[in-house]
Amino acid sequence: QVQLVESGGGLAQAGDSLRLSCEPSGRTFRTYAMGWFRQAPGKERELVAAISWSGGSTYYADSVKGRFTVSRDNAKNTAYLQMNTLQPEDTAVYYCAAGARPLATVLTRLADYNYWGQGTQVTVSS
């Protein structure tokens, strides 16, 4: 069951930028804290960035700090991941996730997320 839909993935060259978007699929449902994960073949799914319900708190993995920016527009019920200065190491399937509880903090564990997207492929060439 597709609960969230990611868009904006694709091919990029090193140094380029991409912007991912995430919104509910089908019937609109309420989302609270949201996060972006990525998973490369043979690697664990890792949290890339997360944002709190209000957008006041964010989290970034060390590997993307200074390059990626997570944001949200609650009026549009949409979350974004701006990815700048892309590197080949960023190549992965990127997943959007959302919590279902009104928590004020960012969520950093997979088990904390209730809704998931199907993923969007991001491929970065040298």
C-alpha positions as CSV (number, residue, x, y, z in Angstrom):
1,Q,0.0,0.0,0.0
2,V,1.5,3.3,-1.1
3,Q,0.9,5.8,1.6
4,L,3.2,8.6,0.6
5,V,4.5,9.6,-2.9
6,E,8.0,10.9,-3.6
7,S,8.9,12.7,-6.7
8,G,11.8,14.6,-8.1
9,G,14.4,11.8,-8.3
10,G,16.4,10.9,-11.3
11,L,19.8,11.2,-12.8
12,A,22.3,13.8,-11.9
13,Q,26.0,14.5,-12.3
14,A,28.3,15.2,-9.4
15,G,27.8,18.7,-8.2
16,D,24.3,19.0,-9.4
17,S,21.1,19.6,-7.4
18,L,17.8,17.8,-7.1
19,R,14.7,18.5,-5.0
20,L,12.5,15.7,-3.7
21,S,8.9,16.2,-2.8
22,C,6.7,14.0,-0.6
23,E,2.9,14.1,-0.2
24,P,0.2,11.7,0.8
25,S,-1.1,9.3,-1.8
26,G,-4.8,9.0,-2.5
27,R,-6.9,10.1,0.4
28,T,-5.2,12.9,2.3
29,F,-4.2,12.0,5.9
30,R,-2.6,14.0,8.6
31,T,1.1,13.8,9.0
32,Y,3.2,15.0,11.9
33,A,7.0,14.6,12.0
34,M,8.5,13.6,8.7
35,G,11.7,12.2,7.5
36,W,13.8,11.2,4.5
37,F,15.6,7.8,4.4
38,R,17.8,6.3,1.7
39,Q,19.0,2.8,1.0
40,A,21.7,1.7,-1.4
41,P,22.1,-1.9,-2.5
42,G,23.7,-4.0,0.2
43,K,23.5,-1.2,2.7
44,E,21.2,-0.4,5.6
45,R,18.4,2.0,5.3
46,E,19.6,5.2,6.9
47,L,18.0,8.4,8.0
48,V,19.1,11.3,5.8
49,A,17.1,14.2,7.2
50,A,14.1,14.7,9.5
51,I,11.8,17.6,10.4
52,S,9.4,18.1,13.2
53,W,5.7,18.7,13.0
54,S,6.1,22.4,13.2
55,G,9.2,22.5,11.1
56,G,11.1,24.1,13.9
57,S,13.5,21.2,14.5
58,T,15.6,19.3,11.9
59,Y,18.1,16.5,11.8
60,Y,20.7,15.7,9.2
61,A,23.1,12.8,8.8
62,D,26.7,13.7,9.0
63,S,27.2,12.7,5.4
64,V,24.7,15.3,4.1
65,K,25.2,18.2,6.5
66,G,25.8,21.4,4.6
67,R,24.5,20.0,1.4
68,F,20.9,18.8,2.0
69,T,18.0,20.8,3.4
70,V,14.7,19.4,4.6
71,S,11.6,21.6,4.8
72,R,7.9,21.3,4.8
73,D,4.8,23.3,3.8
74,N,2.0,22.2,6.0
75,A,-0.5,24.2,3.9
76,K,0.3,22.0,1.0
77,N,0.9,18.9,3.2
78,T,4.2,18.4,1.5
79,A,7.7,17.8,2.6
80,Y,10.8,18.6,0.6
81,L,14.4,17.5,0.5
82,Q,16.7,19.9,-1.3
83,M,19.9,18.1,-2.3
84,N,22.8,20.2,-3.4
85,T,26.4,19.3,-4.4
86,L,25.3,15.8,-5.1
87,Q,28.0,13.1,-4.9
88,P,28.1,9.5,-6.3
89,E,27.8,8.3,-2.7
90,D,24.3,9.8,-2.6
91,T,23.1,7.3,-5.1
92,A,20.3,5.3,-3.5
93,V,16.5,4.9,-3.3
94,Y,15.1,7.7,-1.2
95,Y,12.1,7.1,0.9
96,C,9.8,9.6,2.6
97,A,8.2,8.7,5.9
98,A,5.8,10.3,8.3
99,G,4.7,9.8,11.9
100,A,1.1,9.5,13.0
101,R,1.4,10.9,16.5
102,P,1.5,14.6,17.4
103,L,5.1,14.6,18.7
104,A,6.9,17.9,18.8
105,T,10.4,16.4,18.2
106,V,12.1,15.0,15.2
107,L,11.9,11.2,14.7
108,T,15.2,9.4,14.1
109,R,14.2,5.7,14.3
110,L,12.5,3.6,11.6
111,A,10.0,2.2,14.1
112,D,8.8,5.7,14.9
113,Y,7.4,6.2,11.4
114,N,4.0,4.9,10.4
115,Y,3.6,5.9,6.8
116,W,6.0,5.3,4.0
117,G,6.4,6.1,0.3
118,Q,7.5,3.6,-2.4
119,G,10.8,5.3,-2.9
120,T,12.4,7.3,-5.7
121,Q,15.7,6.5,-7.3
122,V,18.5,9.1,-7.2
123,T,21.5,8.2,-9.3
124,V,24.6,10.5,-9.3
125,S,27.4,10.0,-11.8
126,S,31.0,11.2,-11.5
